[in-house]
Amino acid sequence: MNNSSKFFRNYECEYFPCHKVKNDDNFNCLFCYCPLYFLPQCGGNYTLIDNKTKDCTNCLIPHNRDNYEYILLKLKDKHNEQ
């Protein structure tokens, strides 16, 4: 599944990997900026700065190659709420 519609790894990016990981073989760059950031209940491992700004340094949800469907489901659920 290398560089498919669900997985993309950019070894040439100056920030790769943008999070500390033990093995970067499964590091997915497809969601470089997390599409779930705006969700209060994104499911990620984040902390709040000033009680309002997310610090997602310790979250790997968008960068795990197996979480593509999870992200799409969260976005779909949010859309259906509105």
C-alpha positions in Angstrom: 0.0 0.0 0.0 2.9 2.4 -0.5 1.9 5.8 -1.7 -1.7 4.9 -2.3 -4.8 6.9 -1.8 -4.8 5.7 1.9 -1.1 5.9 2.6 1.7 8.2 1.6 5.2 8.6 3.2 7.4 11.5 2.2 10.9 10.7 3.3 12.1 13.9 1.5 10.1 16.2 3.8 12.3 18.3 6.0 10.1 17.4 9.0 9.9 13.7 8.4 8.9 12.2 10.7 7.1 15.1 12.5 6.5 12.9 15.6 8.9 10.6 17.4 8.3 7.0 16.4 10.2 3.8 16.9 9.8 2.7 13.3 8.8 5.1 10.5 7.9 2.3 8.0 4.2 2.7 8.9 4.3 6.5 9.3 1.6 8.0 7.1 2.1 11.5 5.8 -1.3 11.6 4.0 -2.9 13.7 6.8 0.1 16.0 7.4 -2.3 18.4 9.2 -4.9 16.4 11.1 -8.4 16.8 9.7 -9.7 16.0 13.2 -8.0 18.9 15.0 -11.2 20.9 15.1 -13.2 18.1 16.8 -13.4 18.4 20.6 -13.7 14.6 20.8 -11.2 13.6 18.1 -10.0 10.5 20.0 -6.4 11.6 20.0 -3.8 11.9 22.7 -3.6 15.7 23.0 -3.2 18.3 25.8 -4.7 21.7 26.0 -2.6 24.9 26.1 -4.4 27.8 27.7 -7.5 25.6 28.0 -8.3 26.1 24.3 -5.5 25.2 21.9 -4.7 21.6 21.2 -1.1 20.4 21.5 -1.0 17.1 19.4 2.6 16.4 19.8 1.9 13.0 21.4 -0.8 12.0 19.0 -0.2 9.6 16.1 -3.8 9.0 14.9 -3.4 10.7 11.5 0.0 9.2 11.0 -0.9 5.5 11.6 -1.4 3.7 8.3 -4.3 1.8 9.7 -6.3 4.9 10.7 -7.6 6.1 7.3 -11.0 4.6 7.8 -11.2 5.9 11.4 -10.6 9.5 10.3 -13.1 9.3 7.5 -15.7 7.8 9.9 -15.1 10.6 12.5 -15.5 13.3 9.7 -18.7 11.6 8.4 -20.2 11.4 11.9 -19.4 15.1 12.5 -21.0 16.0 9.2 -24.1 14.0 9.9 -24.5 15.8 13.3 -25.1 19.1 11.5 
